[in-house]
Amino acid sequence: MVLSLLQLLLAVFAIYGILELSGELRLLVPLGMLIGIFILGRIDKVSSQRDQDRKDFLRNEMQKVGRKDTGAIREQNFFTIDSLLWPKNELLLVDAVHVVFKDLGFMVSGGVNYRSVDRIVRFRGPLSLLDWKS
């Protein structure tokens, strides 16, 4: 921003030099001002390119960190699921399901007479949603 204003000021001096000066100064002052404008333009371009490169670098680094965090969160989730499921005994899970069915008002019994049936679930009485009040 400051370099652009300085370039504008040099352009005004170049125009002033053309209109008001005489002789060799009439050509040398605007030439010097135009060279100054060119140099300031190059400096501005280099600094803006450096700023853009820095922003791109920081954006890429943030994306890398974000990807690493996402992977770590996934690994943590898999570890949590694994620690919850694998060390449990199947009989404990079956008993927990039986308790839930009993709380809902069903009768749960072992399937002794049937080889392919683990448990049999039956209604205790007429099924009514009004009986399930908490």
C-alpha positions in Angstrom: 0.0 0.0 0.0 2.7 2.4 1.0 4.8 1.5 -2.1 1.8 2.1 -4.4 1.3 5.6 -2.9 5.0 6.3 -3.3 4.7 5.2 -7.0 1.8 7.6 -7.4 3.8 10.4 -5.9 6.7 9.7 -8.3 4.3 9.7 -11.3 3.0 13.1 -10.2 6.5 14.5 -10.0 7.3 13.0 -13.4 4.2 14.8 -14.9 5.2 18.0 -13.1 8.8 17.7 -14.4 7.5 17.5 -18.0 5.1 20.4 -17.6 7.3 22.9 -15.6 10.9 22.1 -16.2 13.0 23.1 -19.3 16.0 21.8 -21.1 17.6 18.6 -20.2 15.9 18.5 -16.8 12.6 18.2 -18.7 13.7 14.7 -19.8 15.9 13.6 -17.0 13.5 14.2 -14.1 10.6 12.1 -15.6 13.1 9.4 -16.7 14.5 9.2 -13.1 10.9 9.1 -11.7 9.9 6.3 -14.1 13.0 4.3 -13.1 12.0 4.8 -9.5 8.4 3.7 -10.2 9.8 0.6 -12.0 12.1 -0.3 -9.0 9.3 0.2 -6.5 7.1 -2.0 -8.6 9.7 -4.8 -8.5 10.2 -4.4 -4.8 6.4 -4.6 -4.3 6.1 -7.7 -6.5 9.0 -9.5 -4.6 7.5 -8.7 -1.2 4.0 -9.8 -2.2 5.4 -13.0 -3.7 7.3 -13.6 -0.5 4.1 -13.0 1.5 2.1 -15.4 -0.7 4.8 -18.1 -0.5 4.7 -17.8 3.3 0.9 -18.0 3.4 1.1 -21.1 1.2 3.7 -22.7 3.4 1.7 -22.0 6.5 -1.5 -23.4 4.9 0.3 -26.6 3.9 1.7 -27.0 7.3 -1.7 -26.5 8.9 -3.2 -29.1 6.5 -0.4 -31.6 7.4 -1.1 -31.1 11.1 -4.8 -31.5 10.5 -4.2 -34.7 8.7 -2.0 -36.0 11.5 -4.6 -35.1 14.1 -7.4 -36.8 12.1 -5.3 -40.0 11.9 -4.6 -39.9 15.6 -8.3 -39.4 16.4 -9.1 -42.4 14.2 -6.5 -44.5 15.9 -7.9 -43.5 19.3 -11.4 -44.4 18.2 -10.3 -47.8 17.0 -8.4 -48.4 20.2 -11.5 -47.5 22.3 -13.8 -49.8 20.2 -11.2 -52.5 20.4 -10.8 -52.2 24.2 -14.6 -52.2 24.6 -15.4 -55.2 22.4 -12.6 -57.7 22.6 -11.9 -58.2 26.3 -15.6 -58.7 27.1 -17.0 -62.2 27.7 -19.8 -63.2 25.4 -21.8 -64.5 28.3 -21.7 -61.1 30.0 -23.1 -59.5 26.8 -25.8 -62.1 26.5 -26.8 -61.6 30.1 -26.9 -57.8 29.5 -29.3 -58.3 26.6 -31.5 -60.6 28.7 -31.7 -58.0 31.4 -32.8 -55.4 28.8 -35.5 -57.7 27.5 -36.7 -58.5 31.0 -36.9 -54.7 31.8 -39.0 -54.3 28.7 -41.5 -56.9 29.9 -40.5 -60.0 28.0 -39.9 -63.5 29.4 -36.4 -64.8 28.5 -35.6 -68.5 28.8 -32.9 -70.8 27.4 -33.7 -72.8 24.3 -33.1 -76.2 25.9 -35.4 -78.1 23.6 -34.0 -76.5 20.4 -30.4 -77.0 19.3 -30.2 -74.0 17.0 -31.9 -71.6 19.5 -30.0 -70.0 22.4 -32.8 -68.1 24.0 -36.5 -67.8 23.6 -38.3 -64.5 24.2 -42.0 -64.5 25.1 -44.5 -61.8 26.1 -45.7 -62.1 29.7 -49.1 -60.9 28.9 -51.0 -58.7 26.6 -48.7 -56.2 25.1 -49.7 -52.6 25.9 -47.8 -49.4 25.6 -49.6 -48.1 28.6 -48.0 -50.8 30.8 -44.5 -49.6 30.0 -44.7 -46.3 32.0 -41.6 -45.3 33.8 
